[in-house]
């Protein structure tokens, strides 16, 4: 399985649980980065999740939390890229 597909599966499990602005989410993103994953790939995966779940507000908010970490729209202690 491709890194991006694995990331999508892991993040989707997080998203289904709700609040994703957590250290655990950050650790997943850091591991992805360490394996050569890019910020652009993460953002694409997250926007795809949003598009596929346009009417589910829980998923929308959870994905937005991850986007905040992935894009650096957070405090320096949560940034990945």
N, C-alpha and C positions, 0 to 999 in steps of 0.2 A: 504494500500500500504506500502511496506517495505521502511525503511529509505533510503536504497541504491537506490531503484527505484525512489523515490521522488527526491533525489539528482541528479540523472541522468537527469531527466526531467527538473529540474531547470537549471542545467549547460548547457544542450543542448539549451535551450532558450537563455542563455547568449552567447554561442558559435555562434549561428546563427547571432548574431548582430556584431560579430567581436572582437575587442580588449577586452580581458578579464583580463588584468593585472590591476584590479581596486580594490578600497576599498570595493565596493559592492560585488564583487566576494569573497573577503576575508571574509566578514561578513557572507556570505552563508556557507563557509567552517567552520568558527568558530561556527555557530549555529549547523551544522552537528556534529562537534566534541563535543559540549556541550550535544547533545542528545545521545552520546556514539559511534558515528561514528569514524572509524579509518582512519589513513593516508593510510594504505594499501588498504582499500575499495575505497577511493577516487582515488587513482592511478589506480586501476583496472578498475573503471568506465571510467576514462579518456582514458586509452589505448584502451578500447573497442570502445569508440567514434572514436578514430584515425583509428582503423582497419576498422570500418564500413564506414568511409569517406575518404579512402586512396587517392582518386583523387581530393578531395576538399581542396585546399591550404588554403582557408580562415578558414575552420574548423580546419585544422591541426595547423595553427599558433595560433588560439584562444585557442585550447586545450593545446598547449605548454605553453601559458601564465598562464593558470590555474595550470598546472603541476609545473611551477616555484614557484608558491605560495604554493602548496600542499607539495612539496618536500623540501622547504626551500632554493631553489636556487634563493634567493632574499634578499633584505635588511631586517634587523630584524623587521622593522616596518610593513612588509607585511607577516611575518611568522605566521603560524598557529600551526604547530607541531614542 
